[in-house]
Amino acid sequence: MKRILIINGPNLNLLGKREPGVYGNQSFDEYFQVLKKKYPEDGLEYFQSNHEGALIDKIHETGFSYDGIVLNAGAYTHTSVAIADAIRAVTTPVVEVHISNIHKREAFRHHSFLSEACKGCIVGFGLDSYRLAIDSFLNI
């Protein structure tokens, strides 16, 4: 069994309601149930916060004992050196994910402060980006 934590950042608690043309109609809680059924043998956990410090605290808390972290830091991707430093400070590998293709969006979204610190990045596959990240930790 592998322990994998999904961390979602600001405004991702509004998935299913927020800009459905960009992010779809499904809430993350609904999608997380799908993931738990797909990976019943693995310890999937989920954390969401709109606060940068809470995301950093969770990375610190889990970053030495989990097998992987799937991180969608939302807009903090494009602004947070502190989250990038937190990723570098821990030993658990982190995969950065984005629901939309950030490279097809506004210019300020094209740069990620997190990418260099992460094992890899998955963008533009909708909620399926999370599954692809989980698969990367399970070597599927």
The first five atom37 places (N, CA, C, CB, O) and aatype in JSON, in Angstrom:
{
  "aatype": [12, 11, 1, 9, 10, 9, 9, 2, 7, 14, 2, 10, 2, 10, 10, 7, 11, 1, 6, 14, 7, 19, 18, 7, 2, 5, 15, 13, 3, 6, 18, 13, 5, 19, 10, 11, 11, 11, 18, 14, 6, 3, 7, 10, 6, 18, 13, 5, 15, 2, 8, 6, 7, 0, 10, 9, 3, 11, 9, 8, 6, 16, 7, 13, 15, 18, 3, 7, 9, 19, 10, 2, 0, 7, 0, 18, 16, 8, 16, 15, 19, 0, 9, 0, 3, 0, 9, 1, 0, 19, 16, 16, 14, 19, 19, 6, 19, 8, 9, 15, 2, 9, 8, 11, 1, 6, 0, 13, 1, 8, 8, 15, 13, 10, 15, 6, 0, 4, 11, 7, 4, 9, 19, 7, 13, 7, 10, 3, 15, 18, 1, 10, 0, 9, 3, 15, 13, 10, 2, 9],
  "atom_mask": [
    [1, 1, 1, 1, 1],
    [1, 1, 1, 1, 1],
    [1, 1, 1, 1, 1],
    [1, 1, 1, 1, 1],
    [1, 1, 1, 1, 1],
    [1, 1, 1, 1, 1],
    [1, 1, 1, 1, 1],
    [1, 1, 1, 1, 1],
    [1, 1, 1, 0, 1],
    [1, 1, 1, 1, 1],
    [1, 1, 1, 1, 1],
    [1, 1, 1, 1, 1],
    [1, 1, 1, 1, 1],
    [1, 1, 1, 1, 1],
    [1, 1, 1, 1, 1],
    [1, 1, 1, 0, 1],
    [1, 1, 1, 1, 1],
    [1, 1, 1, 1, 1],
    [1, 1, 1, 1, 1],
    [1, 1, 1, 1, 1],
    [1, 1, 1, 0, 1],
    [1, 1, 1, 1, 1],
    [1, 1, 1, 1, 1],
    [1, 1, 1, 0, 1],
    [1, 1, 1, 1, 1],
    [1, 1, 1, 1, 1],
    [1, 1, 1, 1, 1],
    [1, 1, 1, 1, 1],
    [1, 1, 1, 1, 1],
    [1, 1, 1, 1, 1],
    [1, 1, 1, 1, 1],
    [1, 1, 1, 1, 1],
    [1, 1, 1, 1, 1],
    [1, 1, 1, 1, 1],
    [1, 1, 1, 1, 1],
    [1, 1, 1, 1, 1],
    [1, 1, 1, 1, 1],
    [1, 1, 1, 1, 1],
    [1, 1, 1, 1, 1],
    [1, 1, 1, 1, 1],
    [1, 1, 1, 1, 1],
    [1, 1, 1, 1, 1],
    [1, 1, 1, 0, 1],
    [1, 1, 1, 1, 1],
    [1, 1, 1, 1, 1],
    [1, 1, 1, 1, 1],
    [1, 1, 1, 1, 1],
    [1, 1, 1, 1, 1],
    [1, 1, 1, 1, 1],
    [1, 1, 1, 1, 1],
    [1, 1, 1, 1, 1],
    [1, 1, 1, 1, 1],
    [1, 1, 1, 0, 1],
    [1, 1, 1, 1, 1],
    [1, 1, 1, 1, 1],
    [1, 1, 1, 1, 1],
    [1, 1, 1, 1, 1],
    [1, 1, 1, 1, 1],
    [1, 1, 1, 1, 1],
    [1, 1, 1, 1, 1],
    [1, 1, 1, 1, 1],
    [1, 1, 1, 1, 1],
    [1, 1, 1, 0, 1],
    [1, 1, 1, 1, 1],
    [1, 1, 1, 1, 1],
    [1, 1, 1, 1, 1],
    [1, 1, 1, 1, 1],
    [1, 1, 1, 0, 1],
    [1, 1, 1, 1, 1],
    [1, 1, 1, 1, 1],
    [1, 1, 1, 1, 1],
    [1, 1, 1, 1, 1],
    [1, 1, 1, 1, 1],
    [1, 1, 1, 0, 1],
    [1, 1, 1, 1, 1],
    [1, 1, 1, 1, 1],
    [1, 1, 1, 1, 1],
    [1, 1, 1, 1, 1],
    [1, 1, 1, 1, 1],
    [1, 1, 1, 1, 1],
    [1, 1, 1, 1, 1],
    [1, 1, 1, 1, 1],
    [1, 1, 1, 1, 1],
    [1, 1, 1, 1, 1],
    [1, 1, 1, 1, 1],
    [1, 1, 1, 1, 1],
    [1, 1, 1, 1, 1],
    [1, 1, 1, 1, 1],
    [1, 1, 1, 1, 1],
    [1, 1, 1, 1, 1],
    [1, 1, 1, 1, 1],
    [1, 1, 1, 1, 1],
    [1, 1, 1, 1, 1],
    [1, 1, 1, 1, 1],
    [1, 1, 1, 1, 1],
    [1, 1, 1, 1, 1],
    [1, 1, 1, 1, 1],
    [1, 1, 1, 1, 1],
    [1, 1, 1, 1, 1],
    [1, 1, 1, 1, 1],
    [1, 1, 1, 1, 1],
    [1, 1, 1, 1, 1],
    [1, 1, 1, 1, 1],
    [1, 1, 1, 1, 1],
    [1, 1, 1, 1, 1],
    [1, 1, 1, 1, 1],
    [1, 1, 1, 1, 1],
    [1, 1, 1, 1, 1],
    [1, 1, 1, 1, 1],
    [1, 1, 1, 1, 1],
    [1, 1, 1, 1, 1],
    [1, 1, 1, 1, 1],
    [1, 1, 1, 1, 1],
    [1, 1, 1, 1, 1],
    [1, 1, 1, 1, 1],
    [1, 1, 1, 1, 1],
    [1, 1, 1, 1, 1],
    [1, 1, 1, 1, 1],
    [1, 1, 1, 1, 1],
    [1, 1, 1, 0, 1],
    [1, 1, 1, 1, 1],
    [1, 1, 1, 1, 1],
    [1, 1, 1, 1, 1],
    [1, 1, 1, 0, 1],
    [1, 1, 1, 1, 1],
    [1, 1, 1, 0, 1],
    [1, 1, 1, 1, 1],
    [1, 1, 1, 1, 1],
    [1, 1, 1, 1, 1],
    [1, 1, 1, 1, 1],
    [1, 1, 1, 1, 1],
    [1, 1, 1, 1, 1],
    [1, 1, 1, 1, 1],
    [1, 1, 1, 1, 1],
    [1, 1, 1, 1, 1],
    [1, 1, 1, 1, 1],
    [1, 1, 1, 1, 1],
    [1, 1, 1, 1, 1],
    [1, 1, 1, 1, 1],
    [1, 1, 1, 1, 1]
  ],
  "atom_positions": [
    [[0.84, -1.18, 0.0], [0.0, 0.0, 0.0], [0.88, 1.24, 0.0], [-0.95, 0.0, 1.21], [1.85, 1.33, 0.76]],
    [[0.55, 2.18, -0.84], [1.25, 3.46, -0.88], [0.35, 4.54, -0.32], [1.68, 3.81, -2.33], [-0.87, 4.54, -0.53]],
    [[0.97, 5.45, 0.41], [0.23, 6.59, 0.97], [0.46, 7.8, 0.08], [0.68, 6.89, 2.45], [1.59, 8.26, -0.1]],
    [[-0.64, 8.3, -0.48], [-0.57, 9.43, -1.39], [-1.54, 10.49, -0.91], [-0.88, 9.01, -2.85], [-2.71, 10.21, -0.64]],
    [[-1.05, 11.7, -0.81], [-1.86, 12.84, -0.38], [-2.1, 13.76, -1.56], [-1.18, 13.59, 0.78], [-1.17, 14.14, -2.27]],
    [[-3.35, 14.13, -1.75], [-3.71, 15.16, -2.72], [-3.92, 16.46, -1.95], [-4.99, 14.76, -3.55], [-4.69, 16.51, -1.0]],
    [[-3.22, 17.5, -2.38], [-3.37, 18.82, -1.76], [-3.9, 19.78, -2.82], [-2.01, 19.33, -1.17], [-3.3, 19.94, -3.88]],
    [[-5.02, 20.4, -2.52], [-5.59, 21.42, -3.39], [-5.52, 22.78, -2.72], [-7.05, 21.08, -3.76], [-5.77, 22.91, -1.52]],
    [[-5.17, 23.78, -3.5], [-5.04, 25.14, -3.0], [-6.29, 25.98, -3.19], [0.0, 0.0, 0.0], [-7.4, 25.45, -3.28]],
    [[-6.09, 27.28, -3.25], [-7.2, 28.24, -3.2], [-8.21, 28.07, -4.34], [-6.66, 29.63, -3.23], [-7.87, 27.82, -5.49]],
    [[-9.45, 28.22, -3.94], [-10.62, 28.21, -4.82], [-10.99, 26.85, -5.39], [-10.38, 29.15, -5.94], [-12.01, 26.71, -6.05]],
    [[-10.16, 25.83, -5.14], [-10.48, 24.51, -5.66], [-11.59, 23.84, -4.85], [-9.24, 23.63, -5.66], [-12.13, 22.82, -5.27]],
    [[-11.92, 24.41, -3.71], [-13.1, 23.95, -2.98], [-14.39, 24.29, -3.73], [-13.12, 24.57, -1.57], [-15.46, 23.78, -3.39]],
    [[-14.3, 25.14, -4.73], [-15.48, 25.54, -5.52], [-15.6, 24.78, -6.84], [-15.44, 27.02, -5.8], [-16.42, 25.14, -7.68]],
    [[-14.79, 23.73, -7.03], [-14.93, 22.94, -8.26], [-16.36, 22.44, -8.39], [-13.93, 21.76, -8.27], [-16.99, 22.04, -7.4]],
    [[-16.86, 22.46, -9.59], [-18.25, 22.08, -9.85], [-19.15, 23.29, -9.91], [0.0, 0.0, 0.0], [-20.22, 23.24, -10.51]],
    [[-18.74, 24.38, -9.28], [-19.49, 25.63, -9.28], [-18.71, 26.74, -9.99], [-19.81, 26.06, -7.85], [-19.3, 27.57, -10.68]],
    [[-17.42, 26.73, -9.83], [-16.54, 27.79, -10.32], [-16.18, 27.58, -11.78], [-15.28, 27.87, -9.47], [-15.61, 26.54, -12.13]],
    [[-16.49, 28.51, -12.62], [-16.09, 28.49, -14.03], [-16.17, 27.09, -14.63], [-14.69, 29.04, -14.18], [-15.14, 26.52, -14.99]],
    [[-17.36, 26.53, -14.74], [-17.47, 25.16, -15.24], [-16.91, 24.97, -16.65], [-18.91, 24.73, -15.21], [-16.53, 23.86, -17.02]],
    [[-16.87, 26.03, -17.44], [-16.28, 25.93, -18.78], [-14.79, 25.65, -18.75], [0.0, 0.0, 0.0], [-14.24, 25.1, -19.7]],
    [[-14.14, 26.03, -17.66], [-12.71, 25.8, -17.5], [-12.46, 24.55, -16.65], [-12.03, 27.02, -16.85], [-11.6, 23.74, -16.98]],
    [[-13.22, 24.41, -15.55], [-12.93, 23.39, -14.55], [-13.92, 22.23, -14.5], [-12.88, 24.03, -13.21], [-13.71, 21.29, -13.74]],
    [[-14.98, 22.28, -15.27], [-15.96, 21.2, -15.28], [-17.05, 21.37, -14.24], [0.0, 0.0, 0.0], [-17.08, 22.35, -13.5]],
    [[-17.95, 20.4, -14.2], [-19.14, 20.46, -13.34], [-19.07, 19.58, -12.1], [-20.34, 20.07, -14.14], [-19.98, 19.6, -11.28]],
    [[-18.0, 18.83, -11.96], [-17.9, 17.88, -10.84], [-17.13, 18.51, -9.69], [-17.22, 16.57, -11.29], [-16.1, 19.15, -9.9]],
    [[-17.63, 18.32, -8.48], [-16.9, 18.79, -7.31], [-15.7, 17.87, -7.07], [-17.82, 18.84, -6.05], [-15.69, 16.73, -7.53]],
    [[-14.7, 18.37, -6.35], [-13.56, 17.52, -6.07], [-13.94, 16.4, -5.11], [-12.42, 18.34, -5.49], [-13.42, 15.29, -5.22]],
    [[-14.83, 16.69, -4.18], [-15.27, 15.63, -3.26], [-15.88, 14.45, -4.03], [-16.3, 16.18, -2.24], [-15.63, 13.29, -3.69]],
    [[-16.68, 14.75, -5.06], [-17.26, 13.69, -5.89], [-16.16, 12.93, -6.62], [-18.28, 14.28, -6.92], [-16.16, 11.7, -6.65]],
    [[-15.22, 13.66, -7.2], [-14.13, 13.02, -7.94], [-13.23, 12.2, -7.01], [-13.3, 14.07, -8.68], [-12.74, 11.14, -7.39]],
    [[-13.02, 12.69, -5.8], [-12.18, 11.95, -4.84], [-12.78, 10.59, -4.52], [-11.99, 12.77, -3.55], [-12.05, 9.62, -4.33]],
    [[-14.09, 10.49, -4.46], [-14.75, 9.2, -4.23], [-14.46, 8.24, -5.39], [-16.27, 9.38, -4.06], [-14.27, 7.05, -5.17]],
    [[-14.43, 8.77, -6.6], [-14.09, 7.96, -7.78], [-12.65, 7.44, -7.65], [-14.24, 8.8, -9.09], [-12.38, 6.26, -7.91]],
    [[-11.75, 8.31, -7.24], [-10.35, 7.9, -7.07], [-10.21, 6.83, -5.99], [-9.48, 9.11, -6.72], [-9.46, 5.87, -6.17]],
    [[-10.92, 6.99, -4.89], [-10.83, 6.0, -3.8], [-11.33, 4.63, -4.26], [-11.64, 6.47, -2.58], [-10.8, 3.61, -3.83]],
    [[-12.34, 4.61, -5.12], [-12.82, 3.33, -5.65], [-11.83, 2.73, -6.63], [-14.18, 3.51, -6.34], [-11.67, 1.51, -6.68]],
    [[-11.15, 3.57, -7.39], [-10.18, 3.09, -8.38], [-8.93, 2.54, -7.71], [-9.8, 4.22, -9.35], [-8.31, 1.6, -8.21]],
    [[-8.56, 3.11, -6.57], [-7.34, 2.7, -5.86], [-7.67, 2.23, -4.45], [-6.33, 3.86, -5.81], [-7.22, 2.84, -3.48]],
    [[-8.46, 1.16, -4.3], [-8.89, 0.74, -2.97], [-7.76, 0.21, -2.1], [-9.95, -0.31, -3.09], [-7.87, 0.2, -0.87]],
    [[-6.67, -0.23, -2.71], [-5.56, -0.81, -1.96], [-4.6, 0.25, -1.43], [-4.8, -1.77, -2.84], [-3.74, -0.05, -0.6]],
    [[-4.75, 1.48, -1.9], [-3.8, 2.52, -1.53], [-4.45, 3.53, -0.59], [-3.27, 3.22, -2.77], [-5.67, 3.72, -0.59]],
    [[-3.62, 4.16, 0.19], [-4.09, 5.13, 1.17], [-4.14, 6.52, 0.58], [0.0, 0.0, 0.0], [-3.2, 7.31, 0.74]],
    [[-5.23, 6.83, -0.09], [-5.41, 8.17, -0.64], [-6.02, 9.08, 0.41], [-6.3, 8.14, -1.91], [-6.98, 8.71, 1.09]],
    [[-5.45, 10.26, 0.53], [-5.99, 11.27, 1.43], [-6.08, 12.58, 0.68], [-5.1, 11.43, 2.71], [-5.44, 12.78, -0.35]],
    [[-6.9, 13.47, 1.21], [-7.16, 14.74, 0.53], [-7.18, 15.88, 1.53], [-8.49, 14.68, -0.24], [-7.76, 15.77, 2.61]],
    [[-6.54, 16.98, 1.14], [-6.51, 18.19, 1.96], [-6.69, 19.39, 1.04], [-5.17, 18.3, 2.77], [-6.1, 19.44, -0.04]],
    [[-7.5, 20.35, 1.46], [-7.69, 21.58, 0.7], [-7.65, 22.77, 1.64], [-9.02, 21.55, -0.08], [-8.2, 22.73, 2.74]],
    [[-6.98, 23.83, 1.19], [-6.99, 25.07, 1.94], [-6.85, 26.25, 0.98], [-5.86, 25.09, 2.98], [-6.21, 26.15, -0.07]],
    [[-7.45, 27.35, 1.36], [-7.3, 28.59, 0.62], [-6.14, 29.43, 1.16], [-8.6, 29.4, 0.67], [-5.92, 30.55, 0.7]],
    [[-5.41, 28.89, 2.13], [-4.36, 29.63, 2.82], [-2.99, 29.04, 2.52], [-4.62, 29.65, 4.32], [-2.76, 27.85, 2.71]],
    [[-2.09, 29.88, 2.06], [-0.75, 29.44, 1.68], [-0.02, 28.75, 2.82], [0.06, 30.62, 1.2], [0.58, 27.69, 2.62]],
    [[-0.07, 29.32, 4.01], [0.63, 28.73, 5.15], [0.12, 27.35, 5.5], [0.0, 0.0, 0.0], [0.9, 26.48, 5.89]],
    [[-1.18, 27.13, 5.37], [-1.76, 25.81, 5.65], [-1.24, 24.77, 4.65], [-3.3, 25.87, 5.61], [-1.01, 23.62, 5.01]],
    [[-1.07, 25.17, 3.4], [-0.53, 24.26, 2.39], [0.92, 23.9, 2.73], [-0.61, 24.89, 0.97], [1.32, 22.74, 2.64]],
    [[1.69, 24.9, 3.12], [3.08, 24.67, 3.52], [3.15, 23.76, 4.74], [3.8, 26.01, 3.81], [3.94, 22.82, 4.78]],
    [[2.31, 24.04, 5.73], [2.29, 23.19, 6.92], [1.97, 21.74, 6.58], [1.26, 23.72, 7.93], [2.57, 20.82, 7.14]],
    [[1.04, 21.51, 5.66], [0.66, 20.14, 5.29], [1.8, 19.46, 4.53], [-0.63, 20.15, 4.42], [2.04, 18.27, 4.73]],
    [[2.5, 20.19, 3.68], [3.67, 19.62, 3.0], [4.73, 19.22, 4.03], [4.26, 20.63, 1.96], [5.31, 18.14, 3.94]],
    [[4.98, 20.08, 4.99], [5.96, 19.77, 6.04], [5.52, 18.55, 6.86], [6.16, 20.98, 6.97], [6.33, 17.68, 7.18]],
    [[4.24, 18.5, 7.2], [3.7, 17.43, 8.04], [3.8, 16.06, 7.38], [2.26, 17.72, 8.38], [4.07, 15.06, 8.05]],
    [[3.59, 16.01, 6.07], [3.5, 14.72, 5.37], [4.7, 14.43, 4.48], [2.25, 14.69, 4.54], [4.83, 13.32, 3.96]],
    [[5.57, 15.4, 4.29], [6.62, 15.3, 3.3], [7.8, 14.41, 3.62], [0.0, 0.0, 0.0], [8.77, 14.37, 2.86]],
    [[7.74, 13.7, 4.73], [8.8, 12.76, 5.07], [8.26, 11.36, 5.29], [9.55, 13.23, 6.31], [9.03, 10.43, 5.51]],
    [[6.95, 11.19, 5.22], [6.36, 9.89, 5.55], [5.41, 9.34, 4.48], [5.63, 9.99, 6.85], [5.0, 8.18, 4.57]],
    [[5.06, 10.13, 3.49], [4.15, 9.67, 2.44], [4.97, 9.23, 1.22], [3.14, 10.78, 2.04], [6.14, 9.58, 1.08]],
    [[4.32, 8.45, 0.35], [4.98, 7.99, -0.87], [4.86, 9.0, -2.0], [4.39, 6.67, -1.31], [5.65, 8.96, -2.94]],
    [[3.91, 9.89, -1.9], [3.75, 10.9, -2.94], [2.75, 11.96, -2.53], [0.0, 0.0, 0.0], [1.83, 11.7, -1.76]],
    [[2.95, 13.15, -3.07], [2.01, 14.25, -2.9], [1.63, 14.74, -4.28], [2.62, 15.41, -2.03], [2.49, 15.02, -5.12]],
    [[0.33, 14.83, -4.51], [-0.22, 15.42, -5.73], [-0.67, 16.82, -5.33], [-1.42, 14.55, -6.34], [-1.54, 16.98, -4.47]],
    [[-0.09, 17.82, -5.96], [-0.33, 19.2, -5.55], [-0.91, 20.04, -6.67], [0.95, 19.82, -5.04], [-0.29, 20.21, -7.73]],
    [[-2.09, 20.57, -6.43], [-2.65, 21.61, -7.29], [-2.71, 22.85, -6.41], [-4.1, 21.21, -7.89], [-3.66, 23.03, -5.64]],
    [[-1.72, 23.69, -6.53], [-1.62, 24.87, -5.68], [-2.44, 26.04, -6.19], [-0.19, 25.29, -5.54], [-2.37, 27.14, -5.64]],
    [[-3.22, 25.82, -7.25], [-4.04, 26.9, -7.79], [-3.17, 28.09, -8.15], [0.0, 0.0, 0.0], [-2.07, 27.92, -8.67]],
    [[-3.67, 29.28, -7.88], [-2.95, 30.51, -8.24], [-1.63, 30.65, -7.5], [-3.81, 31.71, -7.96], [-0.76, 31.4, -7.96]],
    [[-1.44, 29.97, -6.37], [-0.15, 30.04, -5.68], [0.97, 29.46, -6.54], [-0.22, 29.28, -4.35], [2.14, 29.77, -6.32]],
    [[0.62, 28.64, -7.52], [1.6, 28.1, -8.46], [2.44, 29.22, -9.06], [0.91, 27.31, -9.57], [3.65, 29.08, -9.26]],
    [[1.78, 30.34, -9.35], [2.4, 31.43, -10.1], [2.97, 32.52, -9.2], [1.41, 32.02, -11.04], [3.48, 33.52, -9.7]],
    [[2.87, 32.33, -7.88], [3.29, 33.41, -6.97], [4.13, 32.94, -5.78], [2.1, 34.11, -6.46], [4.8, 33.77, -5.16]],
    [[4.12, 31.66, -5.45], [4.65, 31.25, -4.15], [6.03, 30.6, -4.2], [3.7, 30.3, -3.52], [6.17, 29.42, -4.53]],
    [[7.02, 31.38, -3.87], [8.36, 30.85, -3.66], [8.36, 30.0, -2.39], [9.41, 31.99, -3.58], [9.1, 29.02, -2.3]],
    [[7.54, 30.37, -1.41], [7.49, 29.66, -0.13], [7.01, 28.21, -0.32], [6.56, 30.39, 0.84], [7.55, 27.31, 0.31]],
    [[6.01, 27.99, -1.16], [5.56, 26.61, -1.41], [6.65, 25.84, -2.15], [4.22, 26.59, -2.22], [6.88, 24.67, -1.84]],
    [[7.31, 26.46, -3.1], [8.42, 25.79, -3.81], [9.51, 25.4, -2.82], [8.99, 26.71, -4.91], [10.06, 24.3, -2.9]],
    [[9.83, 26.3, -1.89], [10.84, 25.98, -0.88], [10.39, 24.83, 0.02], [11.14, 27.21, -0.03], [11.21, 24.0, 0.4]],
    [[9.11, 24.78, 0.35], [8.59, 23.67, 1.17], [8.73, 22.34, 0.43], [7.1, 23.92, 1.54], [9.08, 21.33, 1.04]],
    [[8.46, 22.33, -0.86], [8.61, 21.11, -1.66], [10.07, 20.66, -1.66], [8.11, 21.33, -3.12], [10.36, 19.48, -1.52]],
    [[10.97, 21.61, -1.82], [12.4, 21.28, -1.83], [12.89, 20.77, -0.46], [13.22, 22.5, -2.24], [13.86, 20.02, -0.39]],
    [[12.22, 21.19, 0.59], [12.66, 20.86, 1.95], [12.3, 19.44, 2.38], [12.05, 21.82, 2.93], [12.87, 18.93, 3.35]],
    [[11.38, 18.78, 1.67], [10.93, 17.46, 2.08], [11.47, 16.39, 1.15], [9.4, 17.41, 2.12], [11.99, 16.68, 0.07]],
    [[11.33, 15.13, 1.57], [11.83, 14.02, 0.76], [10.76, 13.34, -0.08], [12.48, 13.0, 1.65], [11.07, 12.64, -1.04]],
    [[9.5, 13.53, 0.28], [8.41, 12.93, -0.5], [8.32, 13.61, -1.85], [7.06, 13.03, 0.27], [8.27, 14.84, -1.91]],
    [[8.29, 12.84, -2.94], [8.16, 13.47, -4.25], [6.78, 14.11, -4.44], [8.41, 12.44, -5.36], [5.78, 13.61, -3.93]],
    [[6.77, 15.21, -5.17], [5.55, 15.97, -5.42], [5.34, 16.07, -6.93], [5.61, 17.4, -4.77], [6.27, 16.38, -7.68]],
    [[4.11, 15.8, -7.37], [3.73, 16.03, -8.76], [2.76, 17.2, -8.78], [3.1, 14.74, -9.4], [1.73, 17.19, -8.1]],
    [[3.1, 18.21, -9.56], [2.25, 19.39, -9.74], [1.17, 19.06, -10.77], [3.1, 20.63, -10.19], [1.48, 18.53, -11.84]],
    [[-0.07, 19.37, -10.46], [-1.16, 19.14, -11.41], [-1.99, 20.41, -11.59], [-2.06, 17.98, -10.94], [-2.11, 21.25, -10.7]],
    [[-2.56, 20.5, -12.77], [-3.52, 21.56, -13.08], [-4.62, 20.96, -13.94], [-2.83, 22.77, -13.81], [-4.36, 20.18, -14.85]],
    [[-5.83, 21.34, -13.63], [-6.99, 20.84, -14.36], [-6.99, 21.38, -15.79], [-8.3, 21.23, -13.64], [-7.2, 20.63, -16.74]],
    [[-6.75, 22.67, -15.92], [-6.71, 23.3, -17.24], [-5.27, 23.31, -17.75], [-7.3, 24.75, -17.2], [-4.33, 23.08, -16.99]],
    [[-5.11, 23.58, -19.03], [-3.79, 23.74, -19.6], [-3.37, 25.18, -19.34], [-3.77, 23.39, -21.14], [-3.78, 26.1, -20.05]],
    [[-2.55, 25.37, -18.32], [-2.17, 26.72, -17.9], [-1.42, 27.47, -19.01], [-1.3, 26.66, -16.65], [-1.36, 28.7, -18.98]],
    [[-0.86, 26.76, -19.97], [-0.11, 27.39, -21.05], [-1.02, 27.94, -22.15], [0.87, 26.39, -21.64], [-0.56, 28.65, -23.04]],
    [[-2.29, 27.61, -22.08], [-3.28, 28.14, -23.03], [-4.13, 29.24, -22.4], [-4.18, 27.02, -23.55], [-5.11, 29.69, -22.99]],
    [[-3.74, 29.66, -21.21], [-4.52, 30.65, -20.47], [-3.76, 31.98, -20.41], [-4.84, 30.15, -19.04], [-2.86, 32.22, -21.21]],
    [[-4.13, 32.83, -19.48], [-3.51, 34.14, -19.36], [-2.0, 34.0, -19.2], [-4.11, 34.92, -18.18], [-1.52, 33.01, -18.63]],
    [[-1.27, 34.99, -19.69], [0.2, 34.93, -19.7], [0.78, 34.74, -18.29], [0.77, 36.2, -20.31], [1.78, 34.04, -18.14]],
    [[0.17, 35.35, -17.26], [0.74, 35.21, -15.92], [0.67, 33.78, -15.41], [0.02, 36.13, -14.95], [1.39, 33.42, -14.48]],
    [[-0.2, 32.95, -15.99], [-0.32, 31.56, -15.57], [0.72, 30.65, -16.24], [-1.72, 31.04, -15.86], [0.82, 29.47, -15.9]],
    [[1.47, 31.17, -17.18], [2.43, 30.34, -17.93], [3.66, 29.99, -17.11], [2.85, 31.05, -19.2], [4.36, 29.03, -17.43]],
    [[3.95, 30.74, -16.07], [5.12, 30.46, -15.24], [4.71, 29.81, -13.92], [5.92, 31.74, -14.97], [3.79, 30.27, -13.25]],
    [[5.41, 28.75, -13.57], [5.19, 28.07, -12.29], [6.46, 28.17, -11.46], [4.79, 26.59, -12.51], [7.55, 27.81, -11.91]],
    [[6.32, 28.67, -10.24], [7.43, 28.66, -9.3], [7.67, 27.26, -8.74], [7.18, 29.65, -8.16], [8.73, 26.98, -8.18]],
    [[6.68, 26.37, -8.9], [6.75, 25.05, -8.28], [7.4, 23.99, -9.16], [5.37, 24.61, -7.91], [7.99, 23.04, -8.64]],
    [[7.3, 24.14, -10.46], [7.71, 23.08, -11.38], [9.13, 22.58, -11.16], [7.58, 23.56, -12.79], [9.37, 21.38, -11.18]],
    [[10.07, 23.49, -10.94], [11.46, 23.08, -10.77], [11.67, 22.22, -9.53], [12.35, 24.3, -10.69], [12.61, 21.42, -9.47]],
    [[10.8, 22.38, -8.53], [10.93, 21.62, -7.29], [10.21, 20.28, -7.35], [10.4, 22.44, -6.14], [10.4, 19.43, -6.48]],
    [[9.38, 20.09, -8.35], [8.52, 18.89, -8.43], [9.14, 17.78, -9.26], [7.17, 19.26, -9.0], [10.0, 18.02, -10.11]],
    [[8.68, 16.56, -9.0], [9.07, 15.38, -9.78], [8.6, 15.53, -11.22], [8.48, 14.09, -9.15], [9.31, 15.14, -12.15]],
    [[7.41, 16.11, -11.4], [6.85, 16.29, -12.73], [5.6, 17.16, -12.66], [0.0, 0.0, 0.0], [5.14, 17.54, -11.59]],
    [[5.08, 17.46, -13.84], [3.89, 18.32, -13.96], [2.91, 17.71, -14.94], [4.29, 19.76, -14.41], [3.3, 17.19, -15.99]],
    [[1.65, 17.77, -14.58], [0.58, 17.27, -15.46], [-0.44, 18.39, -15.58], [-0.07, 15.94, -14.91], [-1.0, 18.84, -14.58]],
    [[-0.69, 18.83, -16.79], [-1.62, 19.94, -17.01], [-2.58, 19.62, -18.14], [-0.85, 21.24, -17.31], [-2.23, 18.95, -19.11]],
    [[-3.81, 20.12, -18.0], [-4.73, 20.14, -19.11], [-5.59, 18.92, -19.34], [0.0, 0.0, 0.0], [-6.26, 18.84, -20.37]],
    [[-5.6, 17.97, -18.44], [-6.4, 16.76, -18.63], [-7.64, 16.74, -17.75], [-5.57, 15.54, -18.36], [-8.18, 15.67, -17.47]],
    [[-8.08, 17.91, -17.33], [-9.24, 17.99, -16.46], [-8.93, 17.31, -15.14], [0.0, 0.0, 0.0], [-7.78, 17.23, -14.73]],
    [[-9.96, 16.81, -14.47], [-9.75, 16.12, -13.2], [-8.9, 14.87, -13.36], [-11.09, 15.75, -12.59], [-8.3, 14.39, -12.4]],
    [[-8.86, 14.34, -14.58], [-8.04, 13.15, -14.83], [-6.55, 13.43, -14.59], [-8.26, 12.67, -16.27], [-5.77, 12.48, -14.47]],
    [[-6.16, 14.7, -14.52], [-4.76, 15.04, -14.2], [-4.36, 14.42, -12.86], [-4.57, 16.57, -14.15], [-3.22, 13.99, -12.7]],
    [[-5.28, 14.37, -11.92], [-4.99, 13.78, -10.6], [-4.73, 12.28, -10.73], [-6.16, 14.03, -9.63], [-3.8, 11.76, -10.12]],
    [[-5.54, 11.59, -11.52], [-5.35, 10.14, -11.71], [-3.99, 9.87, -12.34], [-6.47, 9.55, -12.59], [-3.28, 8.95, -11.94]],
    [[-3.64, 10.67, -13.34], [-2.34, 10.48, -14.0], [-1.19, 10.67, -13.01], [-2.2, 11.46, -15.17], [-0.2, 9.95, -13.06]],
    [[-1.32, 11.63, -12.11], [-0.3, 11.85, -11.1], [-0.21, 10.67, -10.14], [-0.58, 13.15, -10.33], [0.88, 10.22, -9.8]],
    [[-1.36, 10.18, -9.7], [-1.38, 9.01, -8.81], [-0.73, 7.82, -9.5], [-2.83, 8.67, -8.38], [0.08, 7.11, -8.9]],
    [[-1.08, 7.59, -10.76], [-0.48, 6.5, -11.51], [1.04, 6.61, -11.56], [-1.04, 6.46, -12.92], [1.73, 5.6, -11.53]],
    [[1.55, 7.83, -11.64], [3.01, 8.0, -11.69], [3.68, 7.5, -10.4], [3.36, 9.48, -11.93], [4.81, 7.02, -10.44]],
    [[2.99, 7.63, -9.28], [3.54, 7.12, -8.02], [3.4, 5.61, -7.9], [2.86, 7.79, -6.84], [4.18, 4.96, -7.21]],
    [[2.4, 5.06, -8.56], [2.14, 3.62, -8.5], [2.82, 2.87, -9.62], [0.66, 3.35, -8.53], [2.71, 1.64, -9.72]],
    [[3.52, 3.6, -10.48], [4.21, 3.01, -11.64], [3.28, 2.28, -12.56], [5.29, 2.07, -11.18], [3.61, 1.21, -13.07]],
    [[2.1, 2.86, -12.78], [1.12, 2.23, -13.68], [1.33, 2.77, -15.08], [-0.34, 2.49, -13.2], [0.61, 2.38, -16.0]]
  ]
}
